[in-house]
Amino acid sequence: MADKNKADAILDALQLLMNEKDIYNISVSEIADKAGIGKGSIYYYFPSKNAILDALIKRSYENAIQTAKSLSVNENVSSYTRMAMIFQACRSSSAQFLNNPKLADETTAELSLLHNKYLNYLISELKPALSEIITQGISCDEIKFDYPDALAEIVLIVIAVKLDNFIIPSTNEEIEQTLKGLISLLEKGTGLPLGTLEYLSIK
């Protein structure tokens, strides 16, 4: 437990420092000072400042991600309902990320770094769960598709990038249209009943 407490103290320290200055101007020594531990101790838990930032991103959004991942093993719920719930988890995580007031104060470089790390985490964590759901749907003939891994990745990239609204800034109406188009393609391309994936909404 002591190890987890120290790791959390390091993450807390970085989070506090990021409220005061740009991530690029924060040193490992400053993080250590803020956490109340020696600089050398930090490297026992994290190999670099970049790794600390990755862990902070993970801790900030892991609840929604873990809930979504747990759906992949619940075969009592239809595959398409679980797919829709994964999409909803993606939407919830994006909303949580974008509602962070700190984002408004960051430089373009820092904002790009945080967005990239967040998107990487979201997609890499949800892809195995969504791919497993699609695979299960294929095996019980609910879904008709030959490439579950590819489909999971494509869907998550489109949803995450559009909801994140950083790479291609769009209005809410434009985002909604893109998501509706994606849902329509998914339903028609995988043989799902029309309307089964309409849980996804930015509203």
MOURKA-V105462 format. One record per residue. N is the residue number from 1. PHI is phi in whole degrees, -180 to 180 (NA if undefined). OMEGA is omega in degrees with one decimal (NA if undefined). Layout:
n,phi,omega
N,PHI,OMEGA
N,PHI,OMEGA
This chain:
n,phi,omega
1,NA,-179.9
2,-61,179.5
3,-61,179.3
4,-64,179.3
5,-62,179.6
6,-69,178.2
7,-62,177.9
8,-65,178.2
9,-64,177.5
10,-66,179.0
11,-66,177.5
12,-60,-178.7
13,-63,178.6
14,-63,-180.0
15,-61,178.3
16,-65,-179.9
17,-65,179.4
18,-69,173.8
19,-77,-176.4
20,-106,-174.9
21,-155,178.8
22,-64,-179.3
23,-56,-177.4
24,-70,-179.3
25,-101,178.9
26,-100,179.7
27,-99,176.6
28,-62,178.2
29,-62,178.8
30,-65,178.4
31,-62,179.6
32,-62,179.4
33,-60,-178.8
34,-65,-179.1
35,-81,179.7
36,76,178.3
37,-132,178.6
38,-72,-179.0
39,-58,-179.5
40,-62,-179.3
41,-67,-179.2
42,-59,-175.5
43,-72,173.1
44,-72,-176.8
45,-99,-176.7
46,-138,-178.2
47,-74,-176.2
48,-163,175.1
49,-63,178.7
50,-59,179.3
51,-67,177.2
52,-66,179.3
53,-65,177.0
54,-59,-179.4
55,-67,178.2
56,-67,176.4
57,-60,-179.2
58,-61,-178.4
59,-64,-176.3
60,-68,-173.3
61,-124,-173.1
62,-71,-178.6
63,-61,179.8
64,-65,-179.0
65,-67,-178.5
66,-65,176.5
67,-61,179.9
68,-65,-178.2
69,-64,-179.6
70,-67,179.6
71,-68,-173.9
72,-64,-178.6
73,-98,-177.4
74,-90,-175.6
75,-80,174.9
76,-79,178.6
77,-107,-177.0
78,-58,-178.0
79,-62,-177.2
80,-72,175.1
81,-68,177.6
82,-67,175.6
83,-60,-179.7
84,-61,-179.8
85,-71,173.4
86,-64,178.2
87,-61,-179.4
88,-66,177.2
89,-64,177.0
90,-62,178.4
91,-62,-178.9
92,-64,178.8
93,-64,179.2
94,-64,178.6
95,-63,179.0
96,-63,179.8
97,-64,-176.2
98,-71,179.2
99,-82,177.5
100,-67,-176.9
101,-62,-179.8
102,-63,-176.7
103,-60,-177.5
104,-69,-175.6
105,-100,-174.0
106,-85,174.1
107,-72,180.0
108,-59,-179.5
109,-64,-179.5
110,-67,179.3
111,-62,178.6
112,-62,179.0
113,-61,-177.8
114,-66,177.6
115,-62,-178.6
116,-62,180.0
117,-66,179.5
118,-63,-179.2
119,-63,178.3
120,-61,-180.0
121,-64,-177.0
122,-60,-176.1
123,-69,-177.2
124,-67,-180.0
125,-79,-176.5
126,-86,-176.2
127,-58,-179.9
128,-62,-179.8
129,-66,-179.3
130,-67,178.5
131,-62,179.0
132,-66,177.9
133,-62,179.7
134,-64,178.8
135,-61,177.7
136,-64,178.1
137,-64,177.9
138,-67,-176.2
139,-66,179.0
140,-102,173.9
141,66,173.1
142,-83,-178.3
143,-125,178.1
144,-117,-179.9
145,-165,-173.8
146,-99,-173.0
147,-131,-174.9
148,-61,-179.7
149,-64,-179.3
150,-64,180.0
151,-62,179.6
152,-61,-178.7
153,-66,-179.7
154,-59,-177.7
155,-62,-177.6
156,-67,178.1
157,-63,-178.9
158,-63,-178.0
159,-64,-176.7
160,-64,-178.6
161,-66,-179.1
162,-68,-178.8
163,-71,177.6
164,-64,172.4
165,58,179.5
166,-114,-177.7
167,-71,178.1
168,-126,-178.2
169,-56,-176.8
170,-141,173.8
171,-78,176.9
172,-58,-179.4
173,-65,179.3
174,-66,177.5
175,-63,-179.4
176,-61,179.4
177,-65,178.4
178,-63,-179.4
179,-67,176.7
180,-64,178.1
181,-64,178.7
182,-63,-179.8
183,-62,179.0
184,-63,177.4
185,-62,-179.9
186,-62,-176.9
187,-64,-178.4
188,-74,-176.4
189,-80,-178.6
190,-116,178.0
191,77,178.1
192,-75,175.8
193,-60,180.0
194,-60,178.4
195,95,-175.6
196,-74,-178.1
197,-108,-174.8
198,-81,176.0
199,-73,-174.7
200,-76,179.2
201,-155,176.8
202,-91,-176.0
203,-87,NA
